[in-house]
Amino acid sequence: MKRRVALVSTLVVLCLCLGGLFGRLWAQKTGGLLQSLQTFSRVVDIVMSTYAEKIDPDKMIRSGIRGMLSSLDPHTEFLDEHDFKELQVMTEGQFGGVGISIGIMDQQLTVISPIEGTPADLAGIRGGDRIAEIEGKSTENFTTDDAIKVLRGEPGSKVKLSIARPGVRDLIPFELTRAIINIKAVPYAAMLDDGIGYVRLADFSKTASQELGRAIDSLFGVGATKLIFDLRSNGGGLLAEGRDVSDLFLPPGEVIVRTAGRIPDSKHEYVSETEDPHGDQFPLVCWSTAAARRLPR
């Protein structure tokens, strides 16, 4: 019995010693982080208690998170639940809605353009129309996010709009039945003069490489020998689709992109695999500007 007690006592002392050692090592490792977090907490407390106007703490913390991540690189972003759902909509390429791209112009909710073949397009809504009311409620001071909540919904459900149209005195009423809206990754492709094909890629959603491949095949099939590839305002999307789109233009064996991180599974090298059916010698102009996210409703 005494031997067992002595053995247990020895194990307890050993565990305490090891625990103290690991505790000191952990404290040394995280000490700088804890100090920084304490500084951040004090700043938040000072702002909350002394700033001239009332502060929304959740909004301030989220802004702080976004600022922190923006210091890393231009591509690391914080997505809250709403932003993540929007990203899923864009990468899936479809949603339930009425089929209009909207924005704020002159502080009014404005139709940028209807999507061809959608309920809004078939009902006669035009680009430049101002959405004055949704379900009888004024859209004054509406944001595009406010509009999303009421314009999107289950396919088959209805939504009422009142449209202010330039040159028309009274509001124009519309009752639209929501439908599945499919977002085209390649909204436009056409032949220009002198054998020049033009194709626009709006995003890297899950159908991007298939749509782009078909568009390029079609252009070369009707005589294109040169290509303008329009990536202006492309909002990005899925890494796999970015790889497959690049593969359309590269010979086999070319490194497209490498990913890296401290997690072992995050390290990958993506290499082109397929032969370019149109060869790699045709002149190509890639037209690109900074992406601007404009979400259809």
Order of alpha helices (4+ residues) and beta strands (2+ residues): alpha-alpha-alpha-beta-beta-beta-alpha-beta-beta-alpha-beta-beta-beta-beta-beta-alpha-beta-alpha-beta-beta-beta
